Amino acid sequence: MIDKILTTTEVAKLLTLSPNTIRKLFDAGEIGGFRIPNSKHRRIRMIDVFRFIRGNDYPVPERLKNDYGAYSARLNSSNSQP
């Protein structure tokens, strides 16, 4: 799930925000992702959604809690290693 690539509309639905808000966050660099070559379309990796959630103390959507928990545990275990 962490490698999944989403559209701005899919991210908006996950975070209960509007697609325009996601586009603005993307354009401002507040949520990571990339543009499709030769296109205006944006794509956002699930890991970038998780980073946005973590970095902004955004509430974790119910349907992402298991995957986000696994991401957080992996991140915390890698930070605790010397």
C-alpha positions in Angstrom: 0.0 0.0 0.0 2.9 2.4 0.8 4.0 2.2 -2.9 0.6 3.0 -4.3 0.4 6.1 -6.5 -2.8 8.3 -6.3 -4.4 11.1 -8.2 -5.2 14.4 -6.4 -8.8 13.4 -6.4 -8.1 10.1 -4.6 -5.9 11.9 -2.0 -8.7 14.4 -1.5 -11.2 11.7 -0.8 -8.8 10.0 1.6 -8.1 13.2 3.6 -11.7 14.6 3.2 -10.3 17.7 1.5 -11.2 19.2 -1.8 -9.1 18.3 -4.9 -8.3 22.0 -5.2 -6.8 22.0 -1.7 -4.7 19.0 -2.6 -3.4 20.7 -5.7 -2.6 23.9 -3.7 -0.7 21.8 -1.1 1.2 20.0 -3.9 2.1 23.2 -5.7 3.2 24.8 -2.4 5.4 21.8 -1.7 3.5 20.8 1.4 2.7 17.4 0.1 5.1 15.5 -2.1 4.5 13.9 -5.5 5.3 14.3 -9.1 3.8 15.5 -12.3 3.1 13.2 -15.3 5.7 14.1 -18.0 4.2 16.3 -20.7 1.1 16.8 -18.6 -0.3 19.0 -15.9 -1.5 16.0 -14.0 -0.1 15.4 -10.5 0.4 12.1 -8.8 1.0 11.5 -5.1 2.6 8.5 -3.5 0.9 7.0 -0.5 4.1 7.5 1.5 3.9 11.2 0.7 0.3 11.2 2.1 1.6 9.5 5.2 4.4 12.1 5.5 1.9 14.9 5.1 -0.3 13.4 7.9 2.7 13.0 10.2 4.3 16.4 9.5 1.1 18.3 9.9 -0.5 16.4 12.8 -3.4 15.7 10.5 -5.9 13.2 11.8 -5.3 9.7 10.3 -8.4 8.7 8.3 -10.0 5.5 9.7 -9.4 3.5 6.5 -5.7 4.3 6.6 -5.0 3.6 10.3 -3.6 0.1 9.8 -1.3 1.1 6.9 -0.3 4.3 8.6 0.4 2.4 11.9 2.8 0.1 10.0 4.5 3.1 8.3 4.9 4.8 11.7 6.3 1.7 13.4 8.8 1.2 10.5 9.8 4.8 10.7 10.2 4.7 14.5 12.3 1.5 14.4 14.6 2.9 11.8 15.1 6.1 13.8 15.9 4.2 17.0 18.8 2.3 15.4 22.3 3.7 16.0 
